[in-house]
Amino acid sequence: MTSSLTTPGLSPAGIDTYTVDLPHGIRLSCRAAGERGRPVLVFLHGFPEAAFAWDALLRHFSKPEHGGYRCIAPNLRGFEHSSAPADPALYRAKHLVADIAALIAIESPGARLAALVAHDWGGAVAWNLANQKPELIERLVIINSPHPGTFLRELQKPKQQDHSAYMNFLIRPDAEQLLAQDDFRRLWEFFTNMGAGAERFGWLTDAVKAQYRAVWSLGLTGGCNYYRASPLRPPRPEDPAAAAITLPREMLTVNLPTLVVWGMQDTALPPELIEGLDDYLPQLKLVKVDDATHWIVHEQPELIAKEIGAFLLSKK
């Protein structure tokens, strides 16, 4: 697949890099495109990625013909050059939400975000932020990141427990060392084993691999700490995990216009996770993409850009 939005290689033109010091002592390294003072889009990455995963969309939506937005992708705490506290408890949702809320206050002073766009773990942060601080955001875009209500529901079942078994590998005390072995072999398998999207679409080029190696070489503990901090993972004999969790309805409803785009060939997060979403999202637009995996942002960037662009222009 050829695309004008193909994920770029190292140091792409049109991307600024800088750091933001948050009032509560966390520093986030960021990537951005577009003029300051324009309406802001914020993009949140997942694991095992980093902010550079959004470069193509940052450039796209910063162009005048696509809205001329100020587009910002922070590296979440624990990733790349952002602050990486050692204590796994400091990666609980309340801390991650506080980071992005503070970033929004700095980058979009006095104005709501035009949209918060998120994938994977970034989506977990975005779901919580949209629930807790909807006044900061006009619109929410989620890409293959399960809503906490449907995820908890499915984690009670053997099928999703099996699909999510890798989460309990990532909480092992030696997970970082194992992930780094053999030129990060297990991390490359995250891309090739979640529906073979990297192989079918050819997006994982040598230049993109070099970006991943550069980020992973900075350390993997922060990324693993997201899993260590979260109870939303399969139970183990010594740890009930999700089996011991209940979430009240008021923690699950998002009263914002919300676009959910779902690659239906995601083998870690299968389609059952989008069943019943409208029970939590009264303003839901759901787009199912049959020929896409968990890595749809890389596989079909033009489709993602088209869906987000149309959503931004749609009536509230």
N, C-alpha and C positions, 0 to 999 in steps of 0.2 A: 504494500500500500504506500503510495507516495502522497505527500501532503505538505502544503505550505506551513502547516502547524506542527510538523514533526519535532519531537523533543530535540533541542540543540545540543551541541557538544560544549566544550569548555568555554567559559568567558564569552557568552553570546553578546552581540552588540545590542544596545538598547536596554540593558538591565543594569540598574544601580545596586550596589551593595553597601550596607551601612548597619550600624547597631543602634538600638533604642534602649535606654536605661529606664526601667519602670520604677514607679515610686516605692514599690515594696522590695526593691533590691535585686530583682531579676533583670538580666540583660538578654535581649533577643537580637540575634543577627537576622537581617532582613534582606530581601531582594525586592526591587520595585521597578515599575515603568510608568511613565505618564507624569503629567505636571501636577505639582502640589497645588492645592486649592480646588481641584476638580472633585466631583463625587467619587467616593472611595469604594473599591472592591477589595476584600481581604480573602486570601486563599490559604487554607490550612491543610498541610500534608499529613501523611500517615507513616507507618512503619513498613519496611525499613528504608524510608525515603528521606527527603529533606526538601527545603524550599525550592531548590532548583527544578523540581519536578513540574512546577507551574510556569516556567519561563515562557513557553510558547503562548500560554493564555494571558500572561501579564502583558506581553507585547501586543497581542491581538486586541485586547480590550482597551489598551491605552491609545490606540489609533483613533483619530477623529471619526472615521467612517464606522467605527464600532462602539461609539459612545464617548471616546476620549476620557476614560476614567483614570484616576490615580489607582494603580493596581499594586498591592502589597502582599508578599508572601513571607511571613516570618518563619524562621526555624523554631519549632516548638522547644520549650525547655528540655534540655537533655540531648538536643540534636545540633550537629555542626558546631558553630562557635557560640551558640546560646548558652546561658548558665545551665550547669548540670549538677544540681544538688545530689549528694551521695545517698541520702536517706530515701528509700522507696516511698515512704509516706508522703513525701513532698511532691509526688506525682499523682496524688488523688485529684478527683475532678474539680474540687473547689479551688485548688491552686492553679490548675490549667485554665479554668474559666477566668480567674482573677488576672492572669497574664494577658489574655486576649481582650478582656474588658478594658484593662489599662492601656493596651496598645491602641484600641479604637479611640479612647479619649484623647490620646496624643495625636494620632494620625488623622482623625476626623473630628476636630474640636467643634462642639456646638451643632453637629449634624449627625444624623443616623447614617450608618453604612448603607450604600445602595444595595449591597448584598454581601453576605458571608457565604463563601463557597468552600466545601470541605470534602475530603475523601478519607476513608479508613479511620485511623485514630483521630485525625483532624475532625472527622464527623462526630466522633464521640464528644469532643470538646464543643463542637458547634451545637449539637442537640441540647446539651446542658446550658450553654450560654443563651440560646434562643428561648429556652423555657424560663430561665431565671432573670434574664435582662433583655426582654424583647424590645424595650425602648431604645436599645442601641442599634437595632437592625431593621431595615425596611423589608428585606427578603432573604430567604434562606435557600441555599442550593446544597443538596447532599448527593454524593456519588458513592455508591457501594459502601455505605457505612450504616450498620443496622441501628434502628431506633431502639433505645434501651428497653422499651416495653415489649417489642416483638422479640428482641434478642433474649431477654430474660425468659420469656414464654418458651422459646425454642430450646434454650439451654436446659430446660427441664426434661427434654426428650433425648433418647439415645442418638438419633441421627445428628443433631447439631453438636452434641457432646463429642461425637466422633470427628465431625468436621473441624471442631475447635480444639482438638487434642493438642495441637502444636502450641497452644497458649501455655500449657503446663510444662512444656519443654523450655519455653522462654523465661520461666520463673526460676529455673534451676540456678544454683549459685555459680555454676561453671558455664552458664549459657553463653556469655560473651566470648570465652575462650574457644568454645566449640564452634560458634558462629564464625570466628576469625580463621579457623583452620582451612588449609588447602585453598588459599586465595578466596576465602569467604564462600566456599562451595554451598553451604546450607542457605546462605542468603540469596545466592543466584537462584536456588531452587524455589524460593518464594515466588519468583517471577515465572519460572517455567512450569511449576506444578499447580498453579491456580487457574488451570484452563488452557495452558499452552499458548497464551496470548502473545508472549514475547517471541516465540518461534513462528507463529502463524503470521504475525503482523510485522516482524522484523524491526521493531523499534529499539531493541536492546543492542545498539551498535557499540563498536569499540570506544567511540568518543563518550557515549553515555555511560558505559561501564567505567571509564576513567573517572567520571564525576562521582559515581557511587563509591568506588574504591577510596577516593580522596576523602569523602565524608565518613565512611565506615572506619577508616584508619585513624580518625580523631577519637574514636571510642564508641562502644556499643552499650555501655551500662545504662545510659539515659533511656534509650529505646526499650531495653528490657525492663526497666523500672516501671514503665506504663503497665505492663502485664503484672508485675509484682504488686502494684498498688491497687489493682482492680479486682473486686470480687466477682465480676461478670466473666467467669470462665468455668470450664467443666469441673464438677466435683472430683475429688480424690478420696481415697479411704481415710486419710488423716485431715481432710479439709473439705467441708461441704460446699464451699464457694457459692456459686449461684443458687444452689439448692436451699441455702439458708437466707436468701434475700427476698424481700417483698418491696415493691416500689409503689407509693401512693399515686393516685391519679393526677394529683396536682403537680407531681414531678415529671409527668410524661406528656402533657398537652402542650402543643406549640401553636399559638394563635397568630401565626405569620403566614403570608403567602409562601409556600414551600414547594420547590421543585425537587423531586427525587428521581435521579437517573440510575438505572440498575442494569449492569451487565449480567445477563441471565446465565452465562456459563461460569460464573464465579463458584468454584468448588469449595471454598472456605465459608462463603456467605451465600447459601443457595436461596432460590426464590421464595421459600416459605417465610423469609424474614420481611418481605414486603406485603404479606397478607395481613389485612387488618390495619394497615397504616392510617387509613382514613378515620379510624376510631380515635386517633390521637391528633390528627392534623385536619382541621375543618377546611383549610384552604390549600389542599394538596393537589399538585399536578404530578402524576407518576408517568415516567417514560421508561418502558422496558426495551432493552436492546438485545435481541436474541443472539447475535453473533458478536458477543463481547464478554470478557472475563472481568475479574477484579481490577485489572489494569487498563480499563477502558479509556482513562484519561490519556494514556500513551498510545493505545491501539487506534482509537478513532477521535483524535483531537478536534477535527473539523466538526464532527457531529456534536461533541460536547460544547464547542464554541457556539454552534448554531442554536442548540437548545437553551443555553444560558442567555444568549443574545435575545431570543424570542421572549423568554421569561422576563427579562429586564424591561422589555417594551410592552408587555401585556398589561392590561388594566388591572388595577388593584381591586 
